[in-house]
Amino acid sequence: MNNAMARVRAMSPEEIEEELMAIRELKRKRAKTPLQTRIADALRKHRESDTGLSQEQFADHIGMHRAQYGAIERGTRDLRLSTLLRAAKGLERPAWVILKEAEGADS
C-alpha cells in the first residue's frame, strides 16, 4: 500500500469530504490561457450564430459528449487539433477561420 492510500484510510469521512471539496475547487479555478479563451469565444459565437444549436445539440451533432464540448467552450479544457477540426466541420467552416478570429481578438 502506498503512502497516499494509507493516508486516505486513516482519514475520517469528514476529512475525506473536505479533501474532495478542495480538489473540486482547484479544478474549478483552473487557469485558462488567453488562447483557450479566445478560441472558446470564437467557437461559441459561430455555434450560436451559424447553427442556432445549444451546446448539447451541437456536441451531439459532432459526436462529442456535451460535458467535453461545454468545457471546451468555457476554455477549461485543452483543445486538440483533431477536436478543433471536428468542431469546425460541424460549423461548416475551415478551422483556420476560427483560429484567425481568435488571433484577431488580441488586436
Sequence and secondary structure as in RCSB ss.txt:
>XXXX:A:sequence
MNNAMARVRAMSPEEIEEELMAIRELKRKRAKTPLQTRIADALRKHRESDTGLSQEQFADHIGMHRAQYGAIERG
TRDLRLSTLLRAAKGLERPAWVILKEAEGADS
>XXXX:A:secstr
  HHHHHHHTS HHHHHHHHHHHHHHHHT    HHHHHHHHHHHHHIIIII   HHHHHHHTT  HHHHHHHHHT
 S   HHHHHHHHHHHTS HHHHHHHHHHTT 
